Amino acid sequence: MFVFLLATALKNIRRYWRKSVLYTLICVIAVLTLQIYISNIDKTEKQLKQLPQAIPVSACIANLNGEKIAALYIPEEIVQGLLDSSHVEKEKLKVLLLGAVGDFPLEEWKTHLTLPVVGTNTLASLDGLDADTVTWLPGYGPEVLADAEPVCVADTSLMEANGWSLGDSFPLNLYYYRYGNYNELFYDPLEIVDYRIVGQVNLKAVAAEVFPPEIIIPFDAVRVSYHRQGIEFFADSASFTVSDPLNLNDFKAEMKALGLSPINPAAEFVDNKGNSLLVDDVTFINAATRLQESLSLLKGFLPLLVAVLAAIGYFVSYLIIQNRRDEYAVLRLLGLGKVKSMELYFIEIALITLGGSMIGALIATSLDIGNMMVGAMVMGIFFLCFTSGSVAALWRLGKTNVMLALTQMD
Amino acid sequence: MEKIRAEQVSYTYQTKYQKVQAVKNATCSFEQGKIYAITGESGSGKSTLLSLLAGLDLPTSGEIYVDGEPMRGKNRDIYRQKEASVVYQAFHLLPLLTVAENVMLPMEMNKVPRTERRERAIQLLHSVGLSDDMYEKFPKMMSGGEQQRVAIARAMAAGGKILLADEPTGNLDSKNEQNIVDILVSLAHEKDYLVIVVTHNQMVAQRTDMVYRMKDGVLLQQV
């Protein structure tokens, strides 16, 4: 019987070709409209997803009123917390030191303690330094700063002054700074460690740095020295990128748990403690909010659109089937059952709907409105909506009193 | 041999404004191989009774038996597919199907093989007096008499032996009317069909084996 129904449905589509073409056109237009709508949703979702790459959210540790983001006292717990956090990436950590070559008598510190040294985990933390200008010892690269090996990048003029070459080692006498009770600055000895020169660059040309360093050493190598000497480690500055700005609240909650509070620009007492967080998130939040509002609006209207499609499916099917009420009565007269009769019309409507939606999806894909996946999803939604409306129309047809219909036709 | 029997059949239906009892306690029987007429004025309930005999609906009360089996227990769609057929005054041919396709439609429903369908359709159309050049015509290209013959051929296509006709000559001139009645009588007497004709035309009624008269929904028997 299914073969009979399918064959008859196909014949009917051909026989009622004008209505079939019209109905197909309606399906094509409806699918195109739905595809444009859903593509908009898809695009907006993609924009939202890609927003962190387009508008990265950066943050840095600052003092309470946000005026200082360097020369701070950032405890190691906070530093480690940042390194361990899944919300933080591309950390730029720095610790400022003073250095000298080899040991010297304490009273001659002014003569010897002249080398600005920066311990950092990445060259990117040094503003204005082009990492491509560094000459590396073969086998070494910028990744050495992420480790704790006692290697360094030295200023070219320093190397010339000392007659050093790449690969040479020298004893680096490190001093760390601390603040006294009245914010006065002290330098205390840290450790003398042999550092090997694995990179060379003109550090004096790094104009963006207020005090350009002459030696760059790995951040973790400095931490190792502090730990070896039993001295409490602290970093000078820390900045990073928020890895998932779409979860800013979770990020801020974690930072708060670390002991970092939002900056308080109105704070009266200001010290050097790096215990506040400065987040550059305004632009991102504005853009994300706009996108999320658009998305809410689009998604909010989607059920209405689906209902409209179902209604169109109902009315179009109803108009088509209504004109064939007589035909339905004759088929019932000839013994085609109620359910089979409705199946016949349903197959006819479903075939046209499927054909129309496929054509609509193909046109949309060729016009670059969405992609194949969106097209397939749209086809599925549309087919379900339209046919559910058709089923409602067929249910009405099924309530026809055949006996009265045949008599009225007379 | 009794083929159909109606016992105390009543039928009431609801229109938009009122309830109508179209048939009241009708009792009658019909034998295979005979032609019957049900006559009466318009609105007497004769078409309604015919529709009930065709299984288009069930009586509100009473029962109709076909070969001793109550209509209520039968699949009435299969009954109309394989046993009983109806022709109407308006012919009820499907306008977008050719003559041959109209006649083959019941055969398609009954899964008659494709190769047999066309041959049988041609035989049936010949049997009602239609020539070969009619087969690919559409109903609107034919006269009333020709359309009614096609309707009769379609009714025979299912293979059943019960033919119910509701005012089959109502839209025809006297010559075509005569031809159609000849076909119906021939089906009953020569091909052992049970033919029941609803008509208000006395000439048609006179050619049948028995006449039932209906008045205000009540069935009366006349010889």
Interface residues (C-beta under 8 A of the other chain):
Chain A: M1 F4 A7 T8 N12 R15 Y16 D326 E327 A329 V330 R332 L333 L334 G335 L336 G337 K338 K340 N401 V402 M403 L404 L406 T407 M409 D410
Chain B: Y13 S47 T48 S51 A54 L56 D57 D77 I78 Y79 R80 Q81 K82 S85 V86 Y88 Q89 A90 H92 L94 L96 L97 L105 P106 E108 M109 K111 R154 A158 D166 E167 G170
